[in-house]
């Protein structure tokens, strides 16, 4: 038996974790990606997952906003893009249902 409730609980904790440290955020994104299969059991968590990933696509450190981006910041952005691509590749029907809801005017994060 798959511990769905435990996986979803852990996913919630990871999604609620906030940090501005790019190295820690990269670890958080790895956990989101690893826990994503649990979303197939509870699709209502997909908007939160997508929100976390899309927020990381534009991640920046406040002090760097005018300076060239560091390698760590670029890696966070690549990591989040890679996770989105992996989700779309491995779970296309789940992501397409969400996309369809977004284009029909329903709530879309």
C-alpha positions, 0 to 999 in steps of 0.5 A: 500500500502506498502511503498517500496521506504521508506523501501529501503531508510531506508535499504540503510541508515542502510547498509551504517552506520559503527560503531566499537561499538558492542552494536550499531552494534547489533542494526544495525543488528536488523534493517537490519533483520527487513528491510529485507522483503523489499529486496523481492521487490528489490532483487538487494540489497541482496548482500549488505545485505549479505555483511553487515551480513557476515562482522559482522560474523567476527567482532572484536574490534581492541584492542581485537585482541589478548585478549579473545573476550568480550561478546558484540563481541560474541553477534554481531557474534551470531546476524549476524549468526542468521540473516543469518539463519533467511533469509535462513529460511524465504526467501529460494528462494531469497537466493538460486537465489543469491547463484546460481549466485555466483556459476555461476561466477557472481558478488557475495559479 
